[in-house]
Amino acid sequence: MKAVITVIGRDTVGVIARVSAVCADLNINIEDVTQSILQDMFCMIMLVDTTRCSAAPAEVRARFEALGQEMKMQVTLTRQEVFDAMHKI
């Protein structure tokens, strides 16, 4: 299953590394990444494959939410199904 991870907040050192480390820990494959810094705001979108993820969806969301709190950034994971459902209406 595909999902999108978004990261938004003040730019700091190691953001990509920390998000990637959580993905690796959960066996989530990163397929594509785009990131930019708008003034001092860091913005990143990752397309990931969660097919082989080693944790339940609630645990995955909790891990990224906790990471966001640690980094004082917004980190969210949204499954592709959600995007598909929004565009069917």
PyMOL commands that set and color helices and strands:
alter all, ss='L'
color gray80, all
select helices_A, chain A and resi 15-25+57-71+80-88
alter helices_A, ss='H'
color red, helices_A
select strands_A, chain A and resi 2-10+29-38+41-49+74-79
alter strands_A, ss='S'
color yellow, strands_A
deselect
rebuild
show_as cartoon
